[in-house]
Amino acid sequence: MKVTISRKAHFNAAHRLYRKDWTFEKNDAVFGKCNNPNFHGHNYDLTVSVTGEIDPETGYVMDVKLLSEIIKEEIEDKFDHKNLNLDVSEFEDLNPTAENIVVVIWNKIRKKINPEMDLEVILYETPRNFVTYKGE
């Protein structure tokens, strides 16, 4: 019997969408306002879900407190009130689109979760724009 547990989280971060190998004009044509050289920010919301068998001893799939601590240490502490382009090493050469951010987040959390469990991350860039990643 598999069950999914989920934890919501939040962080604020700035970023700029652009490619270093493109001209400003091409970046502007593709990324528009998100190519602002002075950056722009989002209030990101995050839902992390772990699916697995219920442990017969504890009744848990996973202790939600542990999941909360993983999210805080791996994501909130490292991303909150940061400029993703300048302050987060994973984006030094990776365009911090919502798609790339959710994959980076998934990879950081995946390392801390039992490999027998499934992991899904949903990242809301705005209340209406969100991306989902479940691994490859």
C-alpha angles and dihedrals in degrees: 000000000000122000131184122223121192137196126195122215139171139211137169119222142160126224145160124221111219144115118238091214094057129078119253088250094055092045089049092050092051103034102025115184090001087069091067105144088218091056129232133230144230137199097229122203120199134196117193117192128189121193124196149116119304111252105238092214099051102021087229131119084203132337104266089211089061091048089050091052092049091052092047095048099039102035118010096044092046102038107029114108091356134127100239093206094051107025106037114070094207089067098048089103100009122086106239097230116154087255093055093042093054091050091050090049092048092051092050093050095039090065090061100045127084105266090226089066126080119236129205126179125193116192120194112202089178130358088265102036119066141147131210129208127185100170130265 
